[in-house]
Amino acid sequence: MPSHDVIVAGIGAMGSAAAWHLARRGQRVLGLERFDIPHAMGSSHGINRIIRLAYFEHPLYVPLLRRAYELWRETERAFGEQLLHITGGIDAGPEDGRVVSGSLRACREHGLPHELIDAKELSRRHPAYRLPAGHVANWQADAGFVMSERAIVAHAAMAMAAGAEIRGREAITGWQPTPGGGVRVTTTRGTYEAGRLILSTGAWIGDHVPALTRFAVPERQVLGWFQPKNPAHFAPDRFPVSIVETARGTCYQFPIFGVPGFKIGLYNHLRQSGHADALSREPTDEDEDALRAVMREAFPDADGPTLALRTCMFTNTPDEHFVVDTLPDHPQVIVASPCSGHGFKFASVMGEVLADLAASGSTRHDLSLFRLARFAS
C-alpha cells in the first residue's frame, strides 16, 4: 500500500492550497517543492495579487471567484491573519476594448453591482488615474488584492498542522504509473508512491506533462514599484486596484501597501518566452523603460524614483484559460496550471477543486473551460 494518498508536486499558490484542503479531509499528503516555500522563482511572489469579480477573461470564471472569496475569508479565520484586502477595482480602456467590454459582460450575466464612469469622473474620484478622454472605467466595489506569499505560508502551514508532510528544495525528476493504478514519483532525493499525483509545477509544467510543452509557455514578466510624486493619491483608501488597456498594452496596478511604492505590471511585458530555467531573473533598464512608458500614459504622478523591480514567470496558454484536468491515459494524475497571468486569485477555490479531483475524481465546480482536450482540436 502506498505511504501517501496524494503527492502534490509544486507548493506554490495552487499546490499549497490543495495540500491544505486534502490534509484537512484526512488524506495522507506529501508536498514536494523544488525551491523554498515560498520562493521568488515562479509567479506567486511580489507581495500581492489582484482579485476581482468583474472578470473580463470569461463570465464562466465568476462562480469560481465567488467561492474563492468565501474560501479566502475561511483561510483567514483559520490562519488568524488577513489575506484579502478590499480596495474596489477599475477595469478601464476603450468601451469596446477587451477589458471593459468583457468586464461589463461578466457583470451583466452574473448580476454584479458595477458602475460605468468616464475618464473625467474617474480622475475626480481617484486623482492618480489620468486616462484619455475617450476611455471609460467599470467600477466594481468587491475587488482588491490577496497577499500572495502570506497566502502560500498560510496554506502550507495549515496543511502541515493537519498532518501533511511538505518538503522544500526537492524537485521531482519524473513520475510513472504503478500496476495498482497509483503513481510512483522520483525526486532529487528519493522515490515515493501514492494513489494520486497533482502536478502544479507552474512554469515547469511542460517538463512533467510533455503534451503541454507547446501549450503552456513560460513568459518573463517584470513588476515595478515606484515612488509617486503625491503618495497620498496612491494609498489603499484612494487608489483601487485596476487593469487598464493603454496604447502600449494592458497594465495592472496596486496601491502602496506592504512595501514602499506604487506597484505596476504590463501583461506580456517584453514578450520574452522560453523554458523557465533559461529566462533571466535579473531586471534591466529595458524592463524599467517598458513599465515607465505605460505609467506615464495612465499614471503620470507615479513617475518617480524606482524603488524595486522583480521578475516573475507567467505560463501562457494559447487561449489564456487555465488547464485543470486529469490526464486522459492516467486519471490518477491531475494537472493544475491556472496560469496566463491571472490565476493566483483562484488559489483558494482551486485547492478545493484539486482536493475533490484527487479524492473522488470529480468536483461540483464547472471546469469545462479548462479541459486538456481543447488543445487536440
C-alpha distance (Angstrom), angle and dihedral (degrees) to the residues before:
residue distance angle dihedral
M1 . . .
P2 3.84 . .
S3 3.79 114.6 .
H4 3.82 90.6 -132.6
D5 3.78 133.6 46.8
V6 3.80 93.8 -154.4
I7 3.79 134.9 13.3
V8 3.80 114.9 -156.4
A9 3.80 112.8 -158.5
G10 3.80 110.8 -159.9
I11 3.80 118.8 30.7
G12 3.79 98.2 -153.6
A13 3.79 126.1 112.1
M14 3.81 97.9 -45.6
G15 3.79 99.7 30.0
S16 3.79 95.6 50.4
A17 3.81 91.0 49.4
A18 3.81 91.5 47.9
A19 3.81 90.9 49.8
W20 3.81 90.8 53.7
H21 3.80 95.5 46.7
L22 3.80 91.1 47.9
A23 3.79 95.4 45.7
R24 3.80 93.3 48.4
R25 3.82 87.4 54.6
G26 3.81 90.1 56.4
Q27 3.80 97.2 -103.1
R28 3.81 118.5 147.6
V29 3.79 101.8 -118.6
L30 3.80 133.2 -169.9
G31 3.80 115.7 -170.0
L32 3.81 119.7 -163.0
E33 3.81 124.2 -167.6
R34 3.81 125.0 178.4
F35 3.83 92.6 -153.1
D36 3.80 135.0 31.6
I37 3.80 123.3 -60.0
P38 2.99 104.5 -90.1
H39 3.81 105.6 12.6
A40 3.81 141.1 172.1
M41 3.82 100.0 -130.6
G42 3.79 98.8 88.6
S43 3.80 135.0 36.1
S44 3.81 105.8 -73.8
H45 3.80 103.0 79.4
G46 3.79 133.8 83.1
I47 3.84 101.4 90.8
N48 3.81 100.2 -84.9
R49 3.80 148.3 13.9
I50 3.82 130.2 -149.6
I51 3.81 120.9 -104.2
R52 3.82 121.2 -168.3
L53 3.79 140.1 159.5
A54 3.82 98.3 -151.7
Y55 3.78 91.2 81.2
F56 3.79 113.3 -171.6
E57 3.83 93.3 -177.3
H58 3.84 92.4 72.5
P59 3.82 135.6 -34.7
L60 3.84 91.1 -124.9
Y61 3.80 88.6 74.4
V62 3.82 92.6 64.3
P63 3.84 98.3 80.6
L64 3.80 89.1 49.7
L65 3.79 89.2 50.3
R66 3.78 93.1 51.7
R67 3.79 88.9 55.2
A68 3.82 90.5 43.6
Y69 3.82 90.6 58.2
E70 3.81 90.6 50.5
L71 3.79 92.0 49.9
W72 3.81 94.5 46.0
R73 3.81 88.1 56.6
E74 3.82 90.1 46.4
T75 3.81 89.9 49.9
E76 3.80 90.5 50.7
R77 3.79 92.0 52.3
A78 3.79 92.6 47.6
F79 3.81 93.9 46.7
G80 3.80 97.2 37.9
E81 3.80 96.4 -129.4
Q82 3.80 133.8 99.4
L83 3.79 111.2 -111.5
L84 3.82 102.8 160.6
H85 3.82 118.7 64.2
I86 3.81 121.1 -173.8
T87 3.80 117.5 -145.3
G88 3.78 101.9 150.6
G89 3.77 119.7 -108.0
I90 3.78 141.5 -117.1
D91 3.81 128.4 -152.8
A92 3.80 105.1 -171.1
G93 3.78 143.5 173.4
P94 3.80 137.1 81.5
E95 3.82 109.9 -10.4
D96 3.80 90.8 -123.0
G97 3.83 93.4 44.3
R98 3.79 123.6 110.3
V99 3.81 96.5 -103.9
V100 3.82 100.1 50.0
S101 3.81 98.0 34.5
G102 3.80 91.8 47.3
S103 3.79 92.6 46.2
L104 3.81 91.5 50.8
R105 3.79 91.3 47.7
A106 3.81 91.7 54.5
C107 3.82 91.0 47.8
R108 3.80 93.7 49.4
E109 3.81 96.1 44.5
H110 3.80 93.3 48.9
G111 3.80 101.2 33.3
L112 3.81 94.5 -115.7
P113 3.81 115.6 170.5
H114 3.79 109.0 -115.2
E115 3.79 143.1 148.5
L116 3.78 128.7 -142.3
I117 3.81 112.6 -146.9
D118 3.80 134.4 172.0
A119 3.81 126.7 -114.2
K120 3.81 93.5 -98.7
E121 3.79 93.6 53.7
L122 3.82 91.0 45.5
S123 3.82 90.3 55.5
R124 3.79 91.1 47.3
R125 3.80 91.9 54.4
H126 3.80 96.4 36.2
P127 3.83 110.8 23.0
A128 3.82 94.5 -167.1
Y129 3.83 89.9 70.5
R130 3.82 114.8 84.2
L131 3.79 106.9 171.0
P132 3.81 126.6 168.7
A133 3.81 115.3 -85.8
G134 3.81 93.5 -108.3
H135 3.79 95.3 54.6
V136 3.79 126.8 97.0
A137 3.79 134.4 -161.2
N138 3.80 131.2 -141.0
W139 3.82 107.8 -145.9
Q140 3.81 118.2 -154.4
A141 3.78 119.2 -179.9
D142 3.83 99.9 -153.1
A143 3.81 97.4 61.7
G144 3.78 123.5 107.6
F145 3.77 138.5 117.8
V146 3.80 142.1 -71.6
M147 3.80 121.3 -137.8
S148 3.78 98.8 -115.6
E149 3.80 106.5 -162.4
R150 3.80 92.3 36.7
A151 3.82 90.3 52.0
I152 3.80 90.3 56.0
V153 3.80 90.4 47.1
A154 3.81 89.9 50.4
H155 3.79 95.2 49.5
A156 3.81 94.6 43.4
A157 3.80 94.1 45.7
M158 3.79 93.1 48.7
A159 3.81 91.5 45.6
M160 3.79 90.3 55.2
A161 3.80 91.4 45.3
A162 3.81 87.5 54.2
G163 3.82 91.4 52.9
A164 3.80 105.8 -87.7
E165 3.79 119.0 141.1
I166 3.80 111.3 -137.4
R167 3.79 124.5 -173.3
G168 3.79 124.0 -167.8
R169 3.81 125.7 -159.9
E170 3.78 91.4 29.5
A171 3.79 113.6 116.4
I172 3.77 122.8 -163.5
T173 3.80 112.4 -121.6
G174 3.78 98.5 -174.1
W175 3.78 148.3 -24.7
Q176 3.80 136.6 -148.3
P177 3.79 136.3 -177.7
T178 3.79 118.5 -102.8
P179 3.83 124.7 -137.9
G180 3.79 92.7 -107.4
G181 3.80 93.6 59.4
G182 3.77 95.9 -95.7
V183 3.78 131.8 105.3
R184 3.78 138.5 -108.9
V185 3.82 117.6 -147.6
T186 3.78 124.7 -163.8
T187 3.80 121.9 -159.4
T188 3.77 138.7 176.1
R189 3.81 87.5 -88.6
G190 3.78 108.5 33.2
T191 3.80 152.2 -35.7
Y192 3.79 125.9 -82.8
E193 3.80 136.2 -178.1
A194 3.78 130.3 -150.5
G195 3.76 141.4 159.6
R196 3.82 93.0 -115.4
L197 3.80 137.4 21.9
I198 3.81 126.0 -154.7
L199 3.80 113.5 -161.1
S200 3.80 108.2 -157.9
T201 3.78 99.2 150.9
G202 3.80 98.9 139.0
A203 3.79 115.2 -153.9
W204 3.83 89.4 11.4
I205 3.82 95.6 55.7
G206 3.82 91.3 108.0
D207 3.81 89.9 60.5
H208 3.80 89.7 61.6
V209 3.82 99.8 34.1
P210 3.83 107.2 39.5
A211 3.81 90.9 -171.6
L212 3.81 87.6 67.3
T213 3.80 97.2 51.2
R214 3.81 92.3 98.4
F215 3.79 95.5 36.6
A216 3.82 104.5 44.6
V217 3.79 104.1 52.6
P218 3.83 121.7 178.9
E219 3.79 114.8 -129.7
R220 3.79 126.5 -168.8
Q221 3.80 115.1 -121.3
V222 3.80 130.6 -178.9
L223 3.79 125.9 -154.6
G224 3.79 121.9 -159.2
W225 3.80 135.8 -157.7
F226 3.82 116.9 -159.0
Q227 3.80 135.0 -178.4
P228 3.83 108.7 -116.2
K229 3.78 122.7 -139.9
N230 3.81 88.8 -125.3
P231 3.81 107.4 28.3
A232 3.82 93.2 -176.3
H233 3.82 89.7 69.5
F234 3.81 89.4 58.6
A235 3.81 98.2 49.2
P236 3.84 117.4 119.4
D237 3.81 92.2 -106.1
R238 3.83 92.2 53.6
F239 3.79 104.2 31.9
P240 3.83 120.5 58.5
V241 3.79 119.0 -159.1
S242 3.78 110.9 -98.6
I243 3.77 150.8 -175.7
V244 3.80 112.7 -149.5
E245 3.79 128.0 -171.7
T246 3.82 106.8 -144.0
A247 3.80 135.8 174.2
R248 3.84 88.2 -98.8
G249 3.78 96.9 47.2
T250 3.79 140.3 -74.7
C251 3.79 115.7 -49.2
Y252 3.79 132.2 -171.1
Q253 3.81 126.7 -154.8
F254 3.79 146.7 -177.3
P255 3.80 137.4 -158.1
I256 3.79 121.1 -105.1
F257 3.80 104.9 -75.9
G258 3.79 138.4 144.9
V259 3.80 95.1 -2.8
P260 3.82 131.2 32.0
G261 3.78 118.1 -79.6
F262 3.79 147.2 35.3
K263 3.81 109.8 -73.2
I264 3.81 123.1 -137.9
G265 3.79 136.9 168.3
L266 3.81 135.2 -179.1
Y267 3.79 121.7 -139.7
N268 3.81 111.6 -119.3
H269 3.83 87.3 4.9
L270 3.85 105.3 -167.6
R271 3.83 92.8 -10.9
Q272 3.81 93.4 -116.1
S273 3.79 110.9 159.6
G274 3.79 136.6 166.5
H275 3.78 140.1 102.3
A276 3.81 111.2 -19.9
D277 3.81 92.6 -122.9
A278 3.82 91.5 54.7
L279 3.82 97.5 51.3
S280 3.80 116.0 94.3
R281 3.79 119.1 -113.9
E282 3.81 92.3 -163.3
P283 3.85 114.3 98.6
T284 3.81 117.1 -134.2
D285 3.79 139.3 -159.9
E286 3.79 88.1 -99.8
D287 3.81 89.5 57.9
E288 3.77 91.1 51.5
D289 3.82 92.1 47.2
A290 3.82 91.4 54.1
L291 3.80 91.5 52.6
R292 3.79 93.4 45.4
A293 3.81 91.5 51.3
V294 3.82 93.4 60.8
M295 3.80 91.5 37.3
R296 3.80 92.0 56.2
E297 3.80 90.1 49.6
A298 3.81 97.6 51.4
F299 3.83 107.7 12.3
P300 3.82 107.7 28.4
D301 3.81 93.3 162.6
A302 3.82 89.3 63.2
D303 3.80 92.2 61.2
G304 3.80 96.5 107.7
P305 3.80 134.6 115.4
T306 3.79 119.2 -33.4
L307 3.79 112.8 -108.7
A308 3.81 101.9 176.0
L309 3.80 143.4 -8.4
R310 3.80 122.6 -164.1
T311 3.78 132.2 -178.9
C312 3.80 123.8 -139.5
M313 3.80 136.1 171.4
F314 3.78 125.7 -115.7
T315 3.81 117.3 -167.5
N316 3.79 107.8 -147.9
T317 3.78 128.1 -159.7
P318 3.83 120.2 -159.1
D319 3.82 93.1 -106.8
E320 3.84 93.2 34.1
H321 3.82 91.7 -122.8
F322 3.79 124.9 125.1
V323 3.78 129.0 -96.1
V324 3.81 110.9 -132.7
D325 3.79 113.8 153.6
T326 3.79 146.9 105.5
L327 3.80 118.1 -95.9
P328 3.82 109.2 -99.1
D329 3.83 94.9 -132.0
H330 3.80 95.0 35.7
P331 3.83 111.1 38.0
Q332 3.79 90.2 176.6
V333 3.84 88.3 70.5
I334 3.81 118.0 76.6
V335 3.79 121.3 -163.8
A336 3.80 117.5 -151.0
S337 3.79 117.3 -176.5
P338 3.83 107.9 149.5
C339 3.72 90.9 172.9
S340 3.81 146.4 127.5
G341 3.78 89.7 108.3
H342 3.79 99.2 -67.4
G343 3.78 105.7 77.0
F344 3.79 109.1 94.2
K345 3.80 97.0 81.3
F346 3.81 88.3 60.7
A347 3.81 94.9 55.7
S348 3.80 94.2 102.4
V349 3.80 94.7 53.3
M350 3.80 93.5 36.7
G351 3.78 87.7 58.9
E352 3.79 87.6 58.5
V353 3.82 92.5 44.2
L354 3.80 93.4 50.4
A355 3.79 92.2 46.1
D356 3.82 88.8 52.3
L357 3.80 92.3 50.7
A358 3.80 93.1 46.3
A359 3.80 95.0 45.7
S360 3.81 101.3 40.3
G361 3.81 109.4 2.0
S362 3.80 94.1 -115.1
T363 3.80 142.0 64.1
R364 3.79 136.6 -159.6
H365 3.81 89.7 -128.1
D366 3.80 118.9 97.6
L367 3.80 108.6 -111.9
S368 3.81 97.2 165.9
L369 3.81 92.3 116.8
F370 3.81 92.3 55.4
R371 3.80 104.7 51.1
L372 3.80 121.5 134.1
A373 3.79 91.2 -136.5
R374 3.81 92.1 74.2
F375 3.82 89.8 75.4
A376 3.81 92.2 57.4
S377 3.80 94.8 66.2
